[in-house]
Amino acid sequence: MTSSSIWPGPATRDNALRQLSEFLPQAGSDYAALRGYDLKDHPHVSRLSPFLRHRILTEDEVLRTVLRSYDRDTAQKFVDEVLWRTYWKGWLEMRPGVWRDYRLGVQAALNRIQTESGLRSEWEAACSGRTEIECFNIWARQLTHDGYLHNHARMWFASIWIFTLRLPWELGADFFLRHLYDGDPASNTLSWRWVAGLQTRGKAYIAEAWNIEKFTKGRVPRPEDLAANPAPLDGPPSPDPSSLDLALEWDMHCPTGLLITEEDLSPSDIFPETDRLQAIAHYHATQDRSPLAVSPHVVSFVSDAIEACCASLPGQATHCPTPDEVVTWAIAHDLKQIVTAYPPVGPTADALAALEPRLEDAGIALARIARPYDADAWPRARAGYFKFRKTSGSFLERLAQDAAA
Ligand SMILES: Cc1cc2nc3c(=O)[nH]c(=O)nc-3n(C[C@H](O)[C@H](O)[C@H](O)COP(=O)(O)OP(=O)(O)OC[C@H]3O[C@@H](n4cnc5c(N)ncnc54)[C@H](O)[C@@H]3O)c2cc1C
C-alpha cells in the first residue's frame, strides 16, 4: 500500500475488526468525556471512519458491537456520532440536488481560479499550509500527509477557510474529499454546509482561539486574528425531502452478475447466495470524488479494499476500469441482471445512473439493493438531527435488543 503514514493500515476487514476491538474499551464514558480533544495520535476517538465510509465495517455492526458492551446511556455519545453519519446519508439521499449544486459550485470556483490570480494563490497557500495562521497550516499538512483530521480540527479548519481566509467553501470541501481516507459525499458536503451556515440556515460554526487552545491542549499555536462574528453564508433554503424507494430484494431466477463498488465492501451481507451469481466485477469511482487529482494514498487504500473484498468472494472478479467495460463484461457473461449494493448519492451513483440506459439497451437490468439498516434509518432524516434521533428510538431499541440476544 502506498500510504504516507502507518494508519489506517491494511484495507482489510480483519484490520478494521482489530481496530474496533482495540477501541471498544474507550467507546463508553471515556469517549463521552474526551472525544472533543484533538491530541497527538488521536487516542480518544476510534479512527474507524475509512472502514465505515467504504462499509468494510457497517454502522449497523459497529453499533451492535458497542451496544453489546455498554448500556444505551453509557454508549449514547458514540452511538450519536455513528448516527450522524447515517443521518447525513439519509438527508442527502432525499435531496440529491444538494450534491449536484455542490459539484457545480466546485467547478465554478475552479473556473474562477483560472482567471483570478489572487484567489488562486490564496487557495494554493491554504492547501499547502502556507497561510499566516500556523494552526491552520499544521492541519492542512496533517490532512495531506495523514489523510485524517480529528472532527474538531475539521470544524476549525472549515470555519477558518470560510470566514477568515474567505475562500469558497466548495474548494475546501473538495480539498477534504481529495485527501481524506474517509472522504464521503454526504458527511463532507453537509458538514461543510453546516459550518458555513447553509445547512442550518443562519447558524454558522465560528472557530475561536480559546476553544482551539483548550481542545488541542496547546498542541498548535493559539491563532490570533480569526474572524470575529462573521455573518453566515447566504444560500437558498434546503430542498424538501423527496421520497425514497429502496429495493431490498431482487429476482434470483435470471442470469445475474454482482458489481462491487467502493460504496459497500461487505457485499456478502446483502448477497449471501454468491453461488447463484454468474460473474463478479468491480468498478472504482474514487478518482471522480473531485475534478482534480485525488491523493494517491486514498486511491490505493480504496483499490486495496476492493481487491481484499473481491478476494473473499468465490471465483475471479473482473476489474472494469470504465462504465463501458461494465457493459462489455455483462454482455460477455450473457447477464440479464446486474445486482449491486445501493450506491448512495455521490460519484458511484452518478456513474451507475449514466450506465443504466446503456445496460437497458442491451436488455440488462440494474438492481441497486439497499441494506435493511439504511431502508429503516434514511427515510427518518427528513428534518434536523435531533428529530431523526428521536424517531430512531424504536430502531435503536431493536439494535440494542439484537445486540443483547
Ligand atoms: C467539515 C467536516 C468535514 C467532514 N468530512 C467527513 C468525511 O468526508 N467523511 C466522514 O466520514 N466524516 C466526515 N466528517 C465527520 C467526522 O469529522 C468524521 O467522521 C470523524 O472525525 C471520523 O473520525 P473517527 O472515526 O475517529 O470518529 P469517531 O469520533 O470515533 O466517531 C465514530 C464514527 O462516527 C461517525 N462520525 C463521527 N463524527 C461524525 C460527524 N460529525 N458526522 C458524521 N459522522 C460522524 C464516523 O463514521 C466515525 O468513524 C466531517 C466533519 C466536518 C466538520
The ligand as a MOL file (V3000), in Angstrom:
LIG
                    3D

  0  0  0     0  0            999 V3000
M  V30 BEGIN CTAB
M  V30 COUNTS 53 58 0 0 0
M  V30 BEGIN ATOM
M  V30 1 C -16.0130 19.9400 7.7850 0
M  V30 2 C -16.1860 18.4630 8.0870 0
M  V30 3 C -15.9860 17.5310 7.0740 0
M  V30 4 C -16.1670 16.1670 7.3420 0
M  V30 5 N -15.9570 15.2610 6.3270 0
M  V30 6 C -16.1660 13.9370 6.5530 0
M  V30 7 C -15.9730 12.9680 5.5180 0
M  V30 8 O -15.6430 13.2890 4.3700 0
M  V30 9 N -16.1680 11.6520 5.8290 0
M  V30 10 C -16.5350 11.2500 7.0870 0
M  V30 11 O -16.6860 10.0310 7.3160 0
M  V30 12 N -16.7560 12.1430 8.0560 0
M  V30 13 C -16.5710 13.4710 7.8510 0
M  V30 14 N -16.7670 14.3670 8.8670 0
M  V30 15 C -17.3170 13.8750 10.1410 0
M  V30 16 C -16.2810 13.5000 11.2150 0
M  V30 17 O -15.3420 14.5220 11.3650 0
M  V30 18 C -15.5480 12.1920 10.9320 0
M  V30 19 O -16.4720 11.1680 10.6100 0
M  V30 20 C -14.7620 11.7280 12.1500 0
M  V30 21 O -13.8640 12.7360 12.5590 0
M  V30 22 C -14.0090 10.4470 11.8280 0
M  V30 23 O -13.0950 10.1250 12.8280 0
M  V30 24 P -13.3050 8.8890 13.8010 0
M  V30 25 O -13.6180 7.6770 13.0270 0
M  V30 26 O -12.1260 8.8430 14.6920 0
M  V30 27 O -14.5970 9.3590 14.5940 0
M  V30 28 P -15.2230 8.8820 15.9850 0
M  V30 29 O -15.3230 10.0690 16.8610 0
M  V30 30 O -14.5290 7.7160 16.5330 0
M  V30 31 O -16.7130 8.5110 15.5790 0
M  V30 32 C -17.1110 7.1830 15.1750 0
M  V30 33 C -17.7560 7.2380 13.8280 0
M  V30 34 O -18.9200 8.0540 13.8590 0
M  V30 35 C -19.0520 8.7780 12.6360 0
M  V30 36 N -18.9530 10.2160 12.9250 0
M  V30 37 C -18.3000 10.8000 13.9570 0
M  V30 38 N -18.4890 12.1400 13.9300 0
M  V30 39 C -19.2540 12.3990 12.8650 0
M  V30 40 C -19.8000 13.5770 12.3010 0
M  V30 41 N -19.6200 14.7730 12.8480 0
M  V30 42 N -20.5420 13.4780 11.1850 0
M  V30 43 C -20.7710 12.2670 10.6010 0
M  V30 44 N -20.2890 11.1140 11.0980 0
M  V30 45 C -19.5450 11.1760 12.2050 0
M  V30 46 C -17.8950 8.3460 11.7320 0
M  V30 47 O -18.3320 7.3350 10.8570 0
M  V30 48 C -16.8760 7.8470 12.7390 0
M  V30 49 O -15.9920 6.8950 12.1920 0
M  V30 50 C -16.5820 15.7440 8.6220 0
M  V30 51 C -16.7760 16.7090 9.6490 0
M  V30 52 C -16.5730 18.0340 9.3790 0
M  V30 53 C -16.7920 19.0450 10.4810 0
M  V30 END ATOM
M  V30 BEGIN BOND
M  V30 1 1 1 2
M  V30 2 1 2 3
M  V30 3 2 2 52
M  V30 4 2 3 4
M  V30 5 1 4 5
M  V30 6 1 4 50
M  V30 7 2 5 6
M  V30 8 1 6 7
M  V30 9 1 6 13
M  V30 10 2 7 8
M  V30 11 1 7 9
M  V30 12 1 9 10
M  V30 13 2 10 11
M  V30 14 1 10 12
M  V30 15 2 12 13
M  V30 16 1 13 14
M  V30 17 1 14 15
M  V30 18 1 14 50
M  V30 19 1 15 16
M  V30 20 1 16 17
M  V30 21 1 16 18
M  V30 22 1 18 19
M  V30 23 1 18 20
M  V30 24 1 20 21
M  V30 25 1 20 22
M  V30 26 1 22 23
M  V30 27 1 23 24
M  V30 28 2 24 25
M  V30 29 1 24 26
M  V30 30 1 24 27
M  V30 31 1 27 28
M  V30 32 2 28 29
M  V30 33 1 28 30
M  V30 34 1 28 31
M  V30 35 1 31 32
M  V30 36 1 32 33
M  V30 37 1 33 34
M  V30 38 1 33 48
M  V30 39 1 34 35
M  V30 40 1 35 36
M  V30 41 1 35 46
M  V30 42 1 36 37
M  V30 43 1 36 45
M  V30 44 2 37 38
M  V30 45 1 38 39
M  V30 46 1 39 40
M  V30 47 2 39 45
M  V30 48 1 40 41
M  V30 49 2 40 42
M  V30 50 1 42 43
M  V30 51 2 43 44
M  V30 52 1 44 45
M  V30 53 1 46 47
M  V30 54 1 46 48
M  V30 55 1 48 49
M  V30 56 2 50 51
M  V30 57 1 51 52
M  V30 58 1 52 53
M  V30 END BOND
M  V30 END CTAB
M  END
